[in-house]
Amino acid sequence: MTPADSPLLPVYAPPEQVFVRGEGCWLWDEKGDKYLDCIAGIAVNALGHAPPVLQKALNEQAAKLWHTSNMFKVKGQEELANKYVAASFADVVFFTNSGTEAIEGALKMARKYHSASGQPDRIDIIGFHGSFHGRSYAAINAAGNASYLDGFGPSLPGFLHAPFGDIEAVKALINPETFAAIIIEPVQGEGGVRSAPDGFLAALRALCDKHCALLIFDEVQCGASRTGKIWAHEWDSVKPDVMAVAKGVGGGFPLGAFMATHEAAKGMTKGAHGSTYGGNPLAMAVGNAAFDELSKPEFLERVRQISNHLGQSLEGLKDRHPNLVEDVRGKGLLRGLKLKIDPKEVQAKLRTRKVLVGSAGENVLRLAPPLIIDEAQISQMVDAIDAVFAAYMSEAGA
């Protein structure tokens, strides 16, 4: 079937492979070919494909109860919320089905906070160029990427953007009478796998404190132990007021949340927000099991060790191919190679070598493997990238 014949809305352009089974870091297509997955559903399958511990939790819950809505208490919500609170800055948690919904809730919370404080005109939310916060209307306005807004009518008021890492540019955007919040990914994903510069998150925290504004961290992609700590911002010892999480926290099952301090959440009273599916019994069963694995000290230590190995391996690629690799980016197991050639071409050539990777802005080849990846699998991935680079240079006559 050609794309023109498909009943699906043509907003994606997937390659020809159709995957039918996964196990650990491996995927099999319908032809039986085996692939090493180094993108993990875009940082979602944190524990790999079909992990037994999550299968067990899901199957046991599926045999009991699937859905009641939040008209009723959902078993597992308070249990998982208590785990998130104990492992973070937060006092309260609201469960969603996706990262986009988590971002929506965080943005609403920020504006509601100022309204509840008697300052309803404080609606300005400052984001950053290259950011990505989801595909809902508010999320694309919060992101500093004009292409996401193209064709969708006028921009929403109250969303401003500064260059990533430029604290003086942030200061220049602040009007104390309208300043509500700052939203930032501690490690940008779609924007080119860029980590916030040293001291930048602390500087944003200081600005928000000075102006009684809220600091929102988007850890949808970089959270859930992907950097070797449960939350990426822990590396900077800076606490937000609100945080959105998703992707890895569900280990492959749709799950997200936004978390906050009691003070930041003071405007979110009964009826201010809601979700039919958010925090459903299936998601809570899987989310609890996933968090129990992702938060184990020995698991986090292993992620840090394998992350160091990956980082060293990528630096080796840069050293061997200086004509192709401009920079190694990211943190933990969210990494990127900023290339001097089209990363999508490299991505396609790697598929022929049975290795799956992603791409991101600023000409970046993106790597976000399952957190259970081992050194041998990293070597297989790096060897495949090495071979693609070598073939490119050979074809170019270099």
Secondary structure, 3 states (H helix, E strand, C coil): CCHHHCCCCCCCCCCCCCEEEEEECEEEECCCCEEEECCHHHHCCCCCECCHHHHHHHHHHHCCCCCCCCCCCCCCHHHHHHHHHHCCCCCEEEEECCHHHHHHHHHHHHHHHHHHCCCCCCCEEEEEECCCCCCCHHHHHHCECHHHCCCCCCCCCCEEEECCCCHHHHHHHCCCCCEEEEEECCECCCCCCCECCCCHHHHHHHHHHHHCCEEEEECCCCCCCCCCCCCHHHHHCCCCCEEEECHHHHCCCCCEEEEECCCCCCCCCCCCCCCCCCCCHHHHHHHHHHHHHHCCHHHHHHHHHHHHHHHHHHHHHHHHCCCCEEEEEEECCEEEEEECCCHHHHHHHHHHCCEECEEECCCEEEECCCCCCCHHHHHHHHHHHHHHHHHHHHHCCC
